[in-house]
Every structure is written in structure tokens, then in C-alpha cells.
Amino acid sequence: MNPPSAFTGYRDELERCEFQMGAEAGRLAVTLDILTDALILVGQHGVYCQSARQPGKPAMDVQIISQNILQAKELVSSVMDLIRARRRQERG
């Protein structure tokens, strides 16, 4: 079973953000929200899925997933910064 399209599942949020920020930045903003939600879920899972080798820390796979999501957020955020800078430059 294929998951629903992001364009369907987040239609209202996409419309609002695209209207406020433009298509590119709006989609990136929604992407950041989705990644943040995923990071929260992974963090909650990490509370219950503890590492046997490192007590008090999440299992290694949970740590890696968290790191990957954080890095993806960093990249998306940097693209949003580039878009903002380009728009400022175009305005004057």
C-alpha cells in the first residue's frame, strides 16, 4: 500500500504556506514541519527503545534516524535562507 501524497495529506497547510511564502519556500516550510513531526515521533520511540550498550540512550538505529532528520532539516532550512536572500537581493 502506497502512502498518500504529501500534496493530498497536507493540502491545506501547503496552500497556506505557498500563499504566504511562494511555492518553493512554502513547500520547504511544510517539509520542515513534517520532518519536525517525524523527529518528535522518533524521540518518543527512543524513550522506549533503549540501547543495551549505552544505558539511558536510544538504540543506535534511533540515534541515526534522529541525526539524519536533523541534518535534512538543516539542509532544507539553508535552502529557505538562500531563497530569502535571493528575494531580498531582487527587491533592491
C-alpha positions in Angstrom: 0.0 0.0 0.0 1.4 3.4 -1.0 1.2 6.3 1.5 -1.0 9.2 0.4 0.7 12.0 -1.5 2.1 14.9 0.6 0.1 17.2 -1.7 -3.1 15.4 -0.6 -2.3 14.9 3.1 -1.0 18.4 3.7 -3.2 20.3 1.1 -4.5 23.0 3.5 -1.1 23.7 5.1 0.6 23.7 1.7 -1.9 26.2 0.3 -1.5 28.5 3.3 2.3 28.4 3.3 2.6 28.7 -0.5 0.3 31.7 -0.4 2.4 33.4 2.3 5.9 32.5 1.1 5.6 31.4 -2.5 5.6 27.9 -3.9 9.2 26.9 -3.2 9.6 28.4 0.3 6.1 27.3 1.3 6.7 23.7 0.3 10.0 23.8 2.2 8.3 25.2 5.3 5.8 22.3 5.2 8.6 19.9 4.7 10.3 21.3 7.9 7.1 20.8 9.8 6.8 17.2 8.5 10.4 16.5 9.5 9.9 18.0 12.9 6.8 15.8 13.5 8.9 12.8 12.5 11.7 13.8 14.8 9.2 14.0 17.7 7.9 10.5 17.0 11.5 9.1 16.7 12.3 10.8 20.0 9.3 9.3 21.7 10.3 5.9 20.3 13.8 6.4 21.6 12.4 6.7 25.2 11.1 3.1 25.0 13.8 1.6 22.7 17.0 2.0 24.8 20.5 0.9 23.8 21.8 -2.2 25.6 25.4 -0.9 25.3 24.6 2.7 26.3 22.0 2.8 29.1 20.0 5.9 29.1 20.5 6.5 25.3 18.2 5.5 22.5 19.1 2.4 20.4 21.7 3.1 17.7 19.2 3.0 14.8 17.0 5.6 16.6 20.1 7.8 17.1 21.0 7.5 13.4 17.4 8.3 12.3 17.3 11.3 14.6 20.6 12.6 13.2 19.5 12.1 9.6 16.3 14.0 10.2 18.2 16.8 11.9 20.6 17.0 9.0 17.7 17.1 6.5 16.1 19.9 8.4 19.4 21.8 8.4 19.7 21.4 4.6 16.0 22.5 4.0 16.5 25.4 6.3 19.6 26.5 4.4 17.7 26.4 1.1 15.0 28.6 2.6 17.7 31.1 3.7 19.0 31.2 0.2 15.5 31.8 -1.2 15.1 34.7 1.3 18.4 36.2 0.5 17.7 36.0 -3.3 14.4 37.7 -2.8 16.0 40.5 -0.8 18.6 41.0 -3.4 16.0 41.1 -6.2 14.0 43.8 -4.3 16.8 46.2 -4.0 
